[in-house]
Amino acid sequence: MNKTRKLRINGHSHLLPYPEEIPPFMQEKGIFWVDKDRKFMLQKDWNRPITDSSFFLDEKLTWMERFKLDHAVVLNLSQLYGNGLRVEEMKQALRFQNDFNARIQHDHPSKFTCGFVVHPGLIKSAMWEMERCVEELGLQLLCLPTHYMDTIGTWRCIFDEENEPLFELASHYNLAVEIHPYDGEKFIKLENTAWRFHLIWMLAQCADAYHFLTLNGYQEKFPNMRTCFAHGGQLAQINLGRRIQGFDGRPDLFEGKIHPRKAVGHKNIFFDTLVHDTGSLALLIKNQGSKQVLMGLDDPYPLGEMESAKQSSYPGKILDLALEQKIINQKEYDAIWEDNVIKWLCGDDQAATNKLLNRILA
């Protein structure tokens, strides 16, 4: 590929294993599996339709070629955060996910950069797995949930101070970090109806995680860790003024914490574009600056930017509209597709940047 044009890199993608790639214990224990007809992904007492063939590798590659996507960042599957599993089952499930993602990146280095997942409820085991994934598997993207269940069954925010050893190690390894919401229905005591946990509460979970990342000042405390919030951290953008007023109005509640203003537009905090409308994207860019925004399609899920007549959508539509409406200019448009994704993944490490570009352009 000739590097005379800007690359199109999707910073938020997902990939399912084929049914035969999932080890039998995953289904036997009710952890996660895909039916043989590739119509559903399943867990014990849960299933979800597979809405597009590009959930799977070969079909994903065809889909990427069709929409002229040069490269994709593959996150872990949200169903494999491991919350509520027995310890050994959780370790095996997460290791399967990490080994699968490592194989995808190894076999298709020009097409995929893949993430790995750990469970912070077991901090020492999580750090061992981080070391394995970085040093043995060559992965540089740590995927974490906004919230997780600790060993006594309490739900906690990922940016709890107890998890600082994870962030210290992430900074040591110069890792990109993806923060993604899931499992809201397990700790938000509302009936799971009208898709409320995906449409409303996932965005609130991201805002909650952003709240504690910035209050703890982790963007400065761990300078080589760069955090991206899924779905544009959408409610965090509209909620910024309320957080600032709360901090200023009740300083007694924030003793020892960092002012929310200090994180706005910080070079180590990124957000993807998956906010669904240009008004929200304009607010995100106005708040954080275009350099902190990167392309995220969340494919192949139906809440991602997929080709859909009903939704009047296609991959990259929101950025095309933002350019058309002069929310961004051509330089910012190109940077959101390429430069900003690379900056999130590699930071200021030029050797890592060159290595990534060489993989993509090979």
Secondary structure by P-SEA (a helix, b strand, c coil): cccccccccccbbbbbcccccccaaaaaacccccccccccccccccccccccccccaaaaaaaaaaacccccccccccccccccccaaaaaaaaaaaaaaaaaaaaacccccbbbbbbbccaaaaaaaaaaaaaccccccbbbbccccccccccccccccccaaaaaaaaaaabbbbbbbbcccccccccccccccccccaaaaaaaaaaaaaaaaccccccccbbbbbcccaaaaaaaaaaaaaaaaacccccccccccccccccccbbbccccccaaaaaaaaaacccccbbbbcccccccccccccccccccaaaaaaaaaaccccaaaaaaaacaaaaaaaccccaaaaaaaaaaaac
